[in-house]
Amino acid sequence: MSTKEKKIAVENINVPGKTTNVDATKYEAMKVAFLRILPEKSPGLTQKEI
């Protein structure tokens, strides 16, 4: 890779305090895609539905 990738720290909700650095561009793209499929109102989706 010729250019340095931007990283973002994300926290593991299953292990409080544990963070991992991930590619910021890929993270943002996944976040946008995920938010598009989620209902705006509760109860949301189950893991199985996702």
C-alpha positions, 0 to 999 in steps of 0.5 A: 500500500503506497499511502498510509490508511486512516485508522479509527479505534472501535471498542468491543462491546463484549470486552469493555475497554478493549479497542481495535484500530480499523480502516476508517474508510471501510468502517464508515462505509459499513456504518452507512450501509448498516444504518440504511437497513435498520428501522428508524423506530424500536424494536429494531432488528434481531441478530438473525434478521440482520 
